[in-house]
Amino acid sequence: MASRRARRPDIPTQTEIRSLSRTEARRLAARLRDEIRHHDYLYYVLDRPEISDEEYDRLFDALKRIEQRFPDLVTPDSPTQRVAGEPATRFRAVEHLAPMVSLDATRERDDVARFVSRVRRDAGATRFILEPKLDGASLELVYENGVLTRAVTRGDGARGEDVTANARTIPSVPLRLRLDGRRPPRLLAIRGEVMMDRRAFEDLNRRLLENGMEPFANPRNAAAGSLRQLDPRITAKRSLDFIAYEILAVRGASFGRDDDVLRALRGWGLRVPDPVRFAEDLDDILAYHADLERRRETLGYEIDGIVIKVDRLDLRRKLGATARHPRWALAYKFEPRRQVSRVRDIIVQVGRTGLITPVALLDPVEVGGVTIARATLHNREEIRRRDIRPGDLVRIYRAGDVIPEVIERVPEPGRRRGKPFRFPDHCPSCGTPLERQGPLTRCPNRFGCPAQLRERIRHFASRDAMDVGGIGPATAEALVDHGLVRELDDLYELRPEDVARLPHFTIRSARKLVDAIQRSKKVELRRFLFALGIPGVGESAARDLALHFRSLDRLRHAGVAELRRAPGVGPALAAGIHEFFANPRNQRAIDALLAQGVKPLPPKAPRGRGLRGKSFVFTGKLARFTRGEAESLVESLGGEAHGSVSGETDYVVAGKDPGSKLEQARAKGVRILDEEAFVRMLRRAGADV
């Protein structure tokens, strides 16, 4: 961003401020506020500053001195009131003035062509408006008579969290709309994205790493995490930006086109997307998409595609919306990011089940706004097939723009390559000879391998398992390395004075961890089954087993035939579950946990019958609930939640990035609900959500 420069404003001296009467101070404070807002608009919206940073600071300091001398002259929308207040204990849930719906999205050109054809057919000849698809955290700003009164996260689209105190610290969020003598709308709800530019993101991650804290994965997560800090003073330090692109609700103004909306937002002092273009046909859209994909790295902030919208608002109303998306807009996303880096070394990691995964250590490279320094090589056979060696130049791919992997070697004619990577014969953690299972390699020392134990502890304590807060990777590693935990049941014998000797623990935090472990003894059966790490048994399968057998003892002694009668359990999974419970070492581990007082509780009896006889399957990530919470709600209302789609499934609830279950539901003609429709159904059934 450019520096402020050029015209010198009229700034009062300290002597002049001390000699002001109250009336003179009121007039001067009003002028200074207008002057500061004007320069904020030039700086944050137009990117055309007229004064230097020093002159701006002197303006701001003069206003502060007047307000300090006459505290009753301070107004809520004064630029000085961006200073963050005290931390909150939690965020209040707030209904949006209008739904914040999501856009239908595609990466396929044919889908875009069909969208254009459908709009032409249903709405007639029309112009499209194109803008970057911002990859940030959605936020609703509410202004009453031109003054900011509320800022709310998107949440589930119907209601979100009140983060007004945090939003006020963002410089590009006007506390008062810029009006230039015009009357403000009586009520105005604006939707936009909270963004963090790449440079600020890199600076933030560097500071976090220097302080021994976990860095953010990408600018979007950093923006969302910063916006939801309970302490606004932390938000204020995070260099956030706000870009507005939609009016959700308005009273006291009207618009005919989206182009008019963007001009109004910009005129009110808000930053809007750039570049914006108009399109008359598919060729215009494809050209804009290609141009922006080439330029995405130069924009300074993250985008992941373009947004195609019908410009005329009356035609939008005519086109309407589906249960999930407006029919007048489409997000045309870019292909996932690829980048080239050099392999410095190849190591192997030992997972919770003993699976050995090769990992490439790379020269750090930015892929889609994220710095990647390691990427998976999948398994022994993939390394051999792709012939990846230390020293090779490789192409990195972020699957779903999230998970980095090495997809191929980049040839370098004339360059001498390193020696082929030799997969180890023994576990790097415990020295046990490794076993091959097709392309996979495992350490069979399930109960004596420190690496597996560390990962089992993390899984056992995770949110959807025993839900013990405070046991992350570092704590799990310390518990094992210091000999405090050799089996899972040792967790329940930990004493605060033992834990307090671990790095980064105090006696207070040690007591807190031990208390959390003890509280986990009473646990739902489904959570306990998931915590055990039974091969092939995820959250959904654990829930199905708990509902079917209703007691741990009955499940432990079930034969393969009985296991197969449980929903979603096929021959291979039934055999695997039976083998797990028949293993003497597993039996002793479970008995030891029970002896420590761990008590798996059977599924609760339904609180209501509003969903009685209805069967649900969940796919994708829900914004409002974890998968386990959503399934528990269904069961509490008399319904059933299963892990797989069948002819008896009544509803499939699809969240963000749904998997193959969505296609299975479509193929079987099963009704599909988005999260908003699911929440409405829960409320009608009597749930307090």
N, C-alpha and C positions, 0 to 999 in steps of 0.2 A: 504494500500500500504506500502511496506517495506521501511525502511529508507536507505539513501545512506551510504555506508560504504566501508572499505577496503583500496584500493590503494591510496596513497597520490600523487596528481598531483603537478607539478612544478609551483608554484604560485609566480609571481614577487611581491616584496615589494613595498611600496609607494615610497621609496627612489630610487629604481631601475627604477620605472616608470618615476619619475621626471627627471632622467638623460638620458632618451632615446632620440636618434635622431629621425627625422621623418621616415627615412627608417627603423630603428630598430622597431619603434612603429608599422609601417605597418605590418612587419613580425610577431611581437608578437601578435597583434590584430587578425591576421588571425589564428595563432595557438590557441589562446584562444577561438575564435569562434568555431573552429573545436573540441576543447576539450569539450566545453559546449554542443555542438550538440551531441557529443558522449555520454556524461553522460545523456542528455535528452533521447536519444534512449534507453540506458540501463534502465532508470528509468520508462519512460512512455510506452515503447513498450515491452521490455523484462522483466520488473519488477525484474531486477537483478542489483540494484545500487552497485557501487564500492567505492564511497566516501561518507563521512558524509554530512549532510545538511550544516554544517558550512564551510566545504571545498568548497562545491559547491558555497555558497554565496561569498566566498573569490575570487573564479575564476570570478564570475559574476561582482563583485565589481572592480576587476582589469581591466576588459574589459571596464567597464563604465568610469573609471578614464582615460584610454588611449583615449577613444573617446571624453571625455570632454576636454582633453588637445589638441587633434587634431580632431576637429569636421569634417573636410573634409574626414576623414578616416571612418566615419560612413557609413555602407552599409544598404540598405533597408531590407536585410535578416538577419541582425545582431540580435542575441538573445535579445539585449537590446531594440530593436524596437517593442517588444510585448507590451510595455507601451501604454495604450489606449490614443487616441487623443481626440479632442473636440467633443461634441455632434453633431449629424446630425439633420437636420430639417425633413427629410423623407428618405425612401429607394428608390433607383432607380430600375425600373423593367429591368430585363436582360434575354435574351434568353439563354437557356441551349445549350451546344454544342451537346447534344444528349438528346432525351426525357428521363425523369425520371419517368418511368412507375410504376404502382403499381402491386403487385402480387395478383393472385387469391388466396383465402383463404378458409379454411374449418376447422371444428372440427370433421368431420366424417371420420372414418377409411375407409369406403367403397369408399369415394371420393379419398383418397390417393391410394387405390388399383387400381381404374380406371385410375388415373393419371399415375401410373407406367406401367400399361398395355398399355395405349395409346402411351407412349414414346417408349416402347419396339416395338410396332407395327409399329410406324412411323419412328423410328430412328435406330431400331435394338438393339442388345445387347449393353448396355452402363453402365457406372458407375455413380452413383449419389454422389454429395458432399453435406454434411449436416452441417448446422451451426445454432447458436441461432438466433431467430427472434428478433432483437433489437427493443425496444420500446422507441425510441427517436425522434429527429427532423431531417429529412433528409436534407443533405447539399451537394452541389457540390463544390469541390475545383479544381481550374484550375491552372496548373503550366506551365510556358513557360520557356524552357531551364533550368528546375529544380527549378525555383523561383516562389513562390506563387504570383499570380497576381489577383485572383478573388475568392470570395466565395459567393455562391448564394443559397438561400433557395429553396425548391422544388416548392413552389407555386402551379400552376396548372399542373405541369409536363412538360410544354413547356417553361415556363419562371417563374422566381421567383424574389426575392428581393436581391439586392446586399448588403451583410452584411460583406464585406471583413474586414472592420475596427474591427468589433466584433470578427470575426473568428481568426484574428491575435493574440488576447489575450488568446486563448485557448492553453495551453502548449503542448498538443499532436498533434497540427497542425503544421507540419514543415514549417518554412518560406522558407527553401531551402531543397530540397531532399537530403538525404544521399546517396552518389554515390560511395565512395571508389574507386575513380579513373576512374569510368566508365562514358561514355557520357550520359547525361540525355536525355530523350525524348524531341523532339522539342516542343511538345504540349501534355499535359496530363490532362484529366478531370477525377476526382475521385469522386465516390459517397460513402457516409457513413452516420452515425448517430451521432448527437451531443447528448451526454448523461449526466445525472447527477446521480452520485451514491447515494445510499440511505442515507448514513451518511451526505453527503453534502446537500441533500434535506431536511433532518430533521433539520440541522443547519440553513439553509436558512429560513424555515418556522418558526422556533423559533424566529429568528431575526425579521421577518415580524410581528409576533404576538406581540412581545415586543414593536414594534413601532406603534401598533394599525392599522396595514395594513392587508389586506386579504391574507391568505396563499394560496399557490398553491395546487391544488387537487392531483397532482401526479408528479413524477419526469419528465415524458414526457412534461407536461405542463410547468414545471419549466424550463426545457432545452429550449423549444421553446420560451417561454417568455423572457428568459435571452438572447437568441441569437438575438432577435428582439428589444432589448433596443436601443433607439436612442442615448443614451450616452454609448459609449464603455467602459467607466470607471466602469459602473455598471456591464456590462458583465464580465469584468476582475475579479470582486469580487465573481462570482457565481460558481467557482469550476467546470467548464465544462470539458468534455472529448470528443474526437472524435475517432470513430472506423470506419475504411474504409473497404469496402467489394466488391467494383465493380469498374472497369474502364469503364467509359462511352465513352470516345474517346481517341485515342492515335496516335501520329505521331512520328515515330522514334523508335518504338519497336513493337514486335508482340508476341502473346502468343497462345499456343495450348489448354491449359486446364485452368479451373478456379483455380485449385491448383497452377499453375504457376503464375496466377494473384496475389493470396494471398501471395505467397512467394516474389514476386516483391514488393508489397505494404509494406510488413514487412521490406524488405531490404532497401527501400527508407526512412524508418524511421517512418512509420505509424503503428498505432496499428490496429490489425485485430481481427475478432471475434474468440472467444475461448470458448469451445472446438469445433474443426472442425473434422468431421469424414467422411469416405467414406462408401457407401452402394452399395451392389450388388443386393439387392432384398428388397421386402416389409418387411420382418422380420427384416432386419438391420435397416430400417427406424423406425419401431415401437419401437424397442429396444432403439434407440437413443432418440426418443420422450419421452418414459417413463422415461429414465434415467435423461434427462434434466428437466422434470417436477418435479421429486423428488428433484433435486439439485437447482432449480431456485432461492430459497431463499439464497443460499450460494454464488451466483455469484457477489453480490455487486451492480449490476445494473439491471434494469428491462428488462425482456424478456417476450413475451407473446405467444411463440410457437417456432417452428423450421422452417427453410427454406430448402426445397428440391430442388436442382438444378442439371441439367445435367452438368457433369464435362467438357466434350469436347465442345469447342467453335464452331467447325464446325457443330456439330450436333445441337447446339442451332440455328444456322443460318438456318439449314434445317427445324427445327420444327417451326420456325417463331413465330408470335404473333397474337392474336386477336386484335380487336379495343381497348381493355382495358388492356390486360395482356399478358406477354410472355407465350408461350405454353410449355416452357422448365423448368418452375419453379412453385412451389406451396408452400404456407405457410400453415403449419399444426399447428393450434393454440391449446393452452391449454384450458381446461375447465375454466370458470370464477372462481374467487377466493372465497373460503369459509373459515371462521374462527370462533372461539368460543369466546364469551365474556359474561360478566354478566350484567344483567339489573339492574341499580341503581335506576331508577325511570321511570315512564311513564307520559308524559305530553300530552296535546293536543294543536295543532296549528290551528289558524283560517286563512283560505285562502281568496283570493280576492272575491270569490263568496259566502263566508260564510261556505264553506265546512270545517268540523272539522276533522282533521287528527291526530290520535294518533302517538306519536313518542317515541321510547325507548331511554333513556339516558344510555349510556354504559360505562363500563370501557374501556378506549381507547385501541384499538387493531389495528394492521396493517393488512390490507387486500389488497394484491396486490400492495404493495408499498405506500398505502394511510392510514393514521391514521384515523380510524373511531371512533367517540364518540357518534354518534346518528344514528338511522336507523328507517325507516318507519315501522309502524305496519298496515298500509293500512286503516282499518276502524273498526267500533265497532264489526261487526260480525266476522272479522278475529281474533281479540283479543280473543273473546269468543271461537271460533272454535279451535284455537291453545292453548288456556288457558295460555297465557303469563302473568306473574306476576312480580312485582318488586322483585329482588333477584334471579330470575331464571337465569340459564345458558342457553344461546341460541346460535344458529348457524347463522352467518351473511353471506349474499351473496351479491356480487356486480353484479347486473344485467348489462350485457354488460360491465363488469369491471368498471362500473361508479357509478350506483345508489345503495347505501347500503339499504338492507332490512333484517328484521328478518324472517327466513324461518321456523324455528322450535325450540322447546324447547329440550334441551339435558337432559335426565333423570338423576337424582342424587339419587339413592336409599339410603334411610336412612336420607336424608336431609329434614328438616322441611321447607316447602315453605311459602312464604308470603301470605297475603290476596289477593283474586282476585281483579283485577283492576276494579274500578267502574267508568263507563263512566259518565261524568258530565251531569246534567240536564239543566244547564244554561251556557251561553257563558262565558268563562273566561275573555273575554275582556270587554264586555258591560253588562253582567248579564241577557241578554234576554233568556227566555226559549227556549231550542233547539228543533228543529223539526226533526223527523225521516223520511227518504225517502228510504225505503228498508234497505240495509245494511249501507247506508250513513246517516250522521247527519249534519245538517246545522243550522247556526244562521240566522234567518229570518230578522234580523235588518240590512238590507243591507246598509242603509244610515246613521245609527246612531252608527254603531260599529267601534270603532277606529282601530281595527286590520284589518278589511276589507278595511277601508279607506286607511290605509297605503299601503296595497297591491294594491289597485286600482290606487293610485298615481304612484306607481312603474310601473305598467302595462301601464298606460296612457302615461307616459313619456318615455317608452322603445323605443329602436331603430326602431323597425318595426311598432310602433304606432306613437306618436307625435314627437319622436326623440328629446327629450330634454336631452342633456347631463348634467351630474352632479347630477341627482336625483337617488341615490342608496338607499339601505335599511336604512342606518343611517340617511340620509337627509329626507327621507319620514317619518321616525319615529319622527324626531325632529319637522318637520312641523306640524304634528298632535298633538304631546305631548305639544307643546308650543302654541297651539290654533291658529296658523296662517292659517291653511287650514281645513275647516269643510266640504266643498264640492269641487268638482274638479274645478269649476269656480273660487274659491278663489285663485288658482294658478296665475291667470292673474291680481290679485290685489296686489300681493306681491311687496313690496318696498325694495330696497337694504338695507336701514337702519334697516328694520325688520329682514331680513334674516341674516344680519351681527351679530345679537345678538345670533344666534344659535351656538352650539358648533362647533369648527373647521372652522368657517367662518371668513373671513376678509371682509372689505368693498369692496375690489377689487373682491374677489371670489363671493361675494353676487351680485354685479353688473353683473358679468358674467352669473350667474344663471338666474337672472331676464331677462337679454337680450335674453338668449336662450329660455326662456318660451315665451317671446313676439314674437320671430321669428317663433315659432311653429304655430302661428295663421293661416297662410296660409298653408294648409295641403291637401294632396291628399285624396279624398273621401275614398279610400280603407283603408288608414292609420287611418282615423278618426273612421271608423266603427270598425276596430280592437281595437282601443283605448277605445271605449265605453265598451268593455267587454261583448258583447252580448253573452249569453250562447250558446255554440256550434259553434260560429263564430270565426274561427281562421283566419290566414293570407290568405289562399287560398279562403275560403268562403267569406271573406270580399272583396277580389278582384273580385270574380264572381258576387257578389251583386252589386259592383260599376260599373262593365262593363254592367250589365244587366239593372240597373235602372238609372245610370248616374247622379242622383241627390239625395241628402239626403231627400228632401221634397217628392219626388215620392216614395222613399222606405218607409218612415215613414207612409205613408197613404195607402200602398199596403195591399190588403186582402190576406188571406191564399192561395187562388187559384192562384193569381198573383205571390206570392212568390214562389210557387211550380214550376212555369215556368222558374225560374232562374236555371242555370246549377248547378247540384250537391245539390240542395235543396230538401230534401225529406219531407214527411208529418210531422214528429216530429220536424225537424229543422224549417220548415215553421211556425208551430204553436208556437214554442218558440220565433222566431223573432217577430211574430205578437204580442204575449203577451208582449214582452219587450217594443215595441214601443207604445202599448196601455196603459201601466202602467203610471198613472198620475205623479208619482214621477220621473220616467225616462224622461217623457216629459218635466217636469220642469228643470231637470238637463241639458238636451240637449239645451233647450231654453236659459238657463243661460249661457252656453258656447258660443252660437251664439251671445248673447247680449254682451259678452266680446270682440267680434270681431273675433272669430274663424270662418274661412271660408273654409269649405270643398270644394275642387276643383274637378270638374268632370275629368274622365280619359282623358289624353292628346290624341289629334289626332295623328295617326301614322306618324312618320318622314319618313318612307320608306315603301315599299310594298314587300320587299324581302321574307317575311314569310307569305304573304297574303294567307288566306285559310288554314293555318296549325294550328293544335291544339296541345298544349304541356301540359304535366303533369310532375311535379317534385317530386322526392322522395329521401330521404337521404340528407346528408349535403354536400353542394358544398364548395370547397376550395376557389374559387375565388369570389363568389357572395353570398349574402344572398338570401333566396328564393324570397323575394320581389323584389330584384334588378334583378334577372334572369327573373322573370315574367314581370317586366316593360320593359326589353329589348325586349322580344318577342312581347309585345304589341306595342312598339314603331316602330317595323318593320312590323306591319300589321297582326301579328299572334294573336292567342288566348291562354291564359294560364288558365287552370282549375285545380280544386282540386281533381277531381276523374277521374278514367280511364273508358272510355266508348268505344263503337264501333266506335265512330267518332274521337277518339284520334289518332293523327298521330305519335307522338313521346312521349316516357317517358324518361326523363333525370334522370339518376340514379347517385347519389353521394355516399358518404361514409355511410355505415350502412343503406341501403335502407329498406323501410318497405314493407307492403303487396302489395302496388301498383306495385312493380316490378313483383311479381308473377301474378298479374292480367293482366299485360301487356303481359307476356309470354303466359298466357292462351288464351288471345284474339288475339295473333299474332301481337301485336303492336311493331313497331320498337323501340329498346332501344338504347339510346345514353349515353356514358359516358361524363364527363365534357369536356374532350379535344375535342371530336367530336362535342359537342354542341357549343363550342367556335369557331371552324372552320366554322360551319354553320352560326353563327352570323356574322363572318367576310365576308363570301361569300355574305351574305344578306345586307352588307353595314354598319354593326356596327363597331365602333371604339373601339375595346376591345383588 
